[in-house]
Structures are given as structure tokens and as C-alpha cells.
Amino acid sequence: MSGAVVRRKKGRGLANLRNRWSEPPKDNPISDVAAEHAAIRSDEDEDRRHGGLKRISAMWSSFRRGKRDKGKDPETTEAMGPMLVENTSRQHRFGSGQYFFEYLVVVSLKTKDSTSYEPQITYQFPKRDGMARFQKEEEEKTLQAITLFCFPEGINWAPLTEYHSETFSFVLTEIDGSRRNGYCRRLLPGGKGARPPEAYCIISSLACFGLFSKIFDEVEKRRQISMAMIYPFMQKLREAPFPAPGHTVEIKSFIPESGTEIIRLTRPLDSWLEHVNFNTLFGCLTDGEVLLVFAAAVLERRIVFIADELGTLSQVIHAVAALLYPFVWQHTMISIVPEILIDVVMAPTPYLLGVQKRLLDQVTDQSDLLVVDLSVDRKTTFIASIGDESSILPPKLQAEILEALSKRQKPTTVEEMNRVVSEAFLLFFVKTVGHYGSYVKHRRAGEHGVFEKRSFYKAIDSKTTRHFVKKFLQTQTFDLFIQEVEQQPGPQQGIFHKKILEYQEGKKKEKTKKR
């Protein structure tokens, strides 16, 4: 008897959350917590809710690459990379039909009354003309929601004379499941005397944090000269095609007194890691602490990260999600929770949340979650935990991950760090569930496969590994991964499959030597 598994429909967890916590979908969903929050506030807050908060489907942003376009699968693209190095045709040097960004907005803090500020969009490029009325209304709601992410602290600001610029990111998920990435750089505008900071935000369908950070460096350089200098640079960038993994695009830009500059923007060859910087994660936590966070994430638990810096929160959360590769976090992921929606921590379903430390008291009264303090001056790393995190992963495999991580050089480059970390955690999944392909049976050519769960589980020799896998099989993370495998008619491709083949070949060689 086969162990074919009957599974819930794709995305059910997120859908149930939306159905339970949202208004009827006249626009995009709003959480009940947001609605309740707004209901007890002033009429001014109610007016804000009808704008930006109607666009907070972003609050349920899921980082769901499970819905990714198969034609843009980063695994497939990366795997093909070496074969394309010698072919310098435009088709291979640039991503098909992809461009850098949709638009750039500048969000400024405008005086609301004598004690508070309100974030407002003061510049947008390009201007969207010729839109139908309903399109314009939807666009306005999106833009208003973006202001919440650029200044998640809310309205309590004071003019500053010094402010260290910071870069962070967030994900906007529309009701149809499509995703857009928001990249934000906050800085103090030019001028004299005390003044509030302003934020530059680029909205793009592309996930590549390092590349957009470099773009912000150029935007900030031009802003120091004149706001007018930003337009020609962004126009050139908008006209340029997005390069394929491992390739470079050149942007020519004129700056007064400096002349024409050539700005080179290069994508890393490992495109699935281009939105990740593991240095931040491992700079905040020890290897052992990262392993505990990874264990909780694998079993889809509720995890809250605490820090003062917005950049730290966004980079750490994206890094934790990347540790799960080739699996994808399928639930709520909000790298920076705006203060007005802090009640999202009450959500009963799995999440990865980034919360500023000043809001810590509003988080720690929740039970059954892992609260991780990333602050430099923290007294303890895990403010709250379930208590079993250290026993989730098989002990032998835990030791192997720690040993692999210990081999990295210190200090190290982002690329080297990403390579060492990704390989360590990828090998963990190779050893625990890498034999899945042998248990997806295709009864007829062209038909979808059927995953024989029971046989797959029984094939594991190690008792501790089998105990872990039994729990992992119950997650939506694994469930949706297998659904995609079942629907693929041909053999598996990509980095994960390549590592599986390498591991299996190594095992065969070991057996041959022992004979």
C-alpha cells in the first residue's frame, strides 16, 4: 500500500488568516487588529485607515516564491548560468522583459500639529498619467501604505541635526498573490538646523537588496547636490534592462563638476541569494543561536525579532527565510511592523515579524512564540521561547552544521559568507529529505506524480532524523514543495537537485571503498 498523501489546498493557511482577519474584499484585506486599532482612535486615524491601511495586504506579506513564475525560477536560471557565460547575446545578458523598478517615491515628514509629524509623498517618478479612475484610486492606496513602511515609528518625531542614513526593505503582497519589493533609504535632507529625515523608496518586482543599496548610494549622492539631479539618473536606470545573474549593466550619468560617470550594477551569479546578507544575521547571533532560530522556522512557529535599527530587522528576517532554501516560508512575513499595526503579533498563525525595541512590551505578553533580541546591549538573546528549540533538529546534523559554519574565514566577504552558510543549511535538507525524488511516482507519462509519504518516511535509517522529518512533513513548507514536484512532468533541476546528486555520488564512492 502506497503512502500517497492527501493535502490541503495550496496557501490555505494564509487564506484562512485573511478570511478570518479581514473585511469583505472590496479592496485589499485589512486585519481585524488593524480595524479594531483604528476604531478606538480619533477620526483622523479613521481617515488614514480608509487610505493606506486598505492596502495593508502587505501586512500579510508571505515571501511566497511558491507562486513564482516557472519561467523565472531562480534555480533554473542559476543552473543554466555556466553554459551561458560565453554567449554574450542580449537575450542571455539580461533578464527577459524585466526592468529595475516601477517607481521611486520620496516620503517626507510634514508637520501635523505642534507635537507630531505625518509622512507624505512629496516626489514620485515616473508620474502615472492616463490611468483609469479605479487604477488611480488603487495606486493612491498603495502609495499611502508605503508611507507607513518608510516611517513605521508613527507620528512621534523630533527635528534632528544628525541622522545616520539607513537602508531597509519590505514586501507588499497584493490580494492576487503578486509581490512587489520596497527598498527604502532614510537620510537627513540637506539644509541647516534641526529637520526631520526623509525617505527614498523604490518599488520593484525584483528582489536584489545589494543592487538596490548601490542604487540608493547614487540617489543619495545626487540628492546632496539637488533633487533635480535624481530624475535623469532614475530615467536612465528605468530604461536599462535588468541584468541576468552574473552579468553587469552600465548606466551613464552626468554630475556637475564631475562629468559623466559610468555606474556598473552587477548581479551575483547565485541569484537565489541576491536579496540576502548573512553577515548581519551572524553578526547579531552566534552560530548556535542561529541554529535555534532555524529550528523554530523549519517547524513554522511564530517568531518575533527585536532591534532598534530597521536595516537590521529587514536583513535578518530575509536571511532567516533564506536558510530554509529550497523550501519557502509560506506564512506572514513582515520585516518591519508599523506601530499602528503592532497588534499583528496576536495572529494565531505562523509568522516572521520584525519589531522595533521600543514596542517590546506589546510583544512579550504573547505566549507560544520565540522572541529574539538582536540589540547590541541585550541582556539575553531569547526573551521568550517554547523551550524545545534545541531538541528539534537531529543532534548529529546540528553538530555538522556548526562544524561547517566554523570553517568560514573571519572577516569574510558577503559572497563568501553567503556561500558557506547556504551550503551548510542546504546540506542539512539534502541529508534529511533529499531522497524525496525516489518517492514521487508517475504512473503514466505526462501525468502528475504522487508522493508516497509512508515509504519516504520509512526509508530513513536514523531514528532522530526520522523523528524530525515526521514533524517537518506536517508543515505547509514541505507540503507545497512536494505539490510543485508532483506537478513537474520532467526530472528535477536546480541547485538542490545538483547537491542531492553530489551527495548520493559521494555515498556510493564511500561504499565502494569499504568493499
C-alpha positions, 0 to 999 in steps of 0.5 A: 500500500502506497503512502500517497498523501492527501493535502490541503489546498495550496496557501490555505493557511494564509487564506484562512488568516485573511478570511478570518482577519479581514473585511469583505474584499472590496479592496485589499484585506485589512486585519481585524487588529488593524480595524479594531486599532483604528476604531478606538482612535480619533477620526483622523486615524479613521481617515488614514485607515480608509487610505493606506491601511486598505492596502495593508495586504502587505501586512500579510506579506508571505515571501511566497516564491511558491507562486513564482513564475516557472519561467523565472525560477531562480534555480533554473536560471542559476543552473543554466548560468555556466553554459551561458557565460560565453554567449554574450547575446542580449537575450542571455545578458539580461533578464527577459522583459524585466526592468529595475523598478516601477517607481521611486517615491520620496516620503517626507515628514510634514508637520501635523500639529505642534507635537507630531509629524505625518509622512507624505509623498512629496516626489514620485517618478515616473508620474502615472498619467492616463490611468483609469479612475479605479487604477488611480484610486488603487495606486493612491492606496498603495502609495499611502501604505508605503508611507507607513513602511518608510516611517513605521515609528508613527507620528512621534518625531523630533527635528534632528541635526544628525541622522545616520542614513539607513537602508531597509526593505519590505514586501507588499503582497497584493490580494492576487498573490503578486509581490512587489519589493520596497527598498527604502533609504532614510537620510537627513535632507540637506539644509541647516538646523534641526529637520526631520529625515526623509525617505527614498523608496523604490518599488520593484518586482525584483528582489536584489537588496545589494543592487538596490543599496548601490542604487540608493548610494547614487540617489543619495549622492545626487540628492546632496547636490539637488533633487533635480539631479535624481530624475535623469539618473532614475530615467536612465536606470528605468530604461536599462534592462535588468541584468541576468545573474552574473552579468553587469549593466552600465548606466551613464550619468552626468554630475556637475563638476564631475562629468559623466560617470559610468555606474556598473550594477552587477548581479551575483551569479547565485541569484537565489541569494541576491536579496540576502546578507548573512553577515548581519544575521551572524553578526547579531547571533552566534552560530548556535543561536542561529541554529535555534532560530532555524529550528523554530522556522523549519517547524513554522512557529511564530517568531518575533525579532527585536532591534532598534535599527530597521536595516537590521530587522529587514536583513535578518528576517530575509536571511532567516527565510533564506536558510530554509532554501529550497523550501519557502516560508509560506506564512506572514512575513513582515520585516518591519511592523508599523506601530499602528499595526503592532497588534499583528503579533496576536495572529494565531498563525505562523509568522516572521515579524520584525519589531522595533525595541521600543514596542517590546512590551506589546510583544512579550505578553504573547505566549507560544512564540520565540522572541529574539533580541538582536540589540547590541546591549541585550541582556539575553538573546531569547526573551521568550521561547517554547523551550524545545528549540534545541531538541528539534533538529537531529543532534548529529546534523546540528553538530555538522552544521556548526562544524561547517559554519566554523570553517568560514574565514573571519572577516569574510566577504558577503559572497563568501559568507553567503556561500558557506552558510547556504551550503551548510543549511542546504546540506542539512535538507539534502541529508534529511529529505533529499531522497524525496525524488525516489518517492514521487511516482508517475504512473503514466507519462505526462501525468502528475506524480504522487508522493508516497509519504509512508515509504519516504518516511520509512526509508530513513535509517536514523531514528532522530532524523526520522523523528524530525522529518515526521514533524517537518512533513506536517508543515505547509513548507514541505507540503507545497514543495512536494505539490510543485514536484508532483506537478513537474512532468520532467526530472528535477533541476536546480541547485538542490537537485545538483547537491542531492546528486553530489551527495548520493555520488559521494555515498556510493564512492564511500561504499565502494571503498569499504568493499 
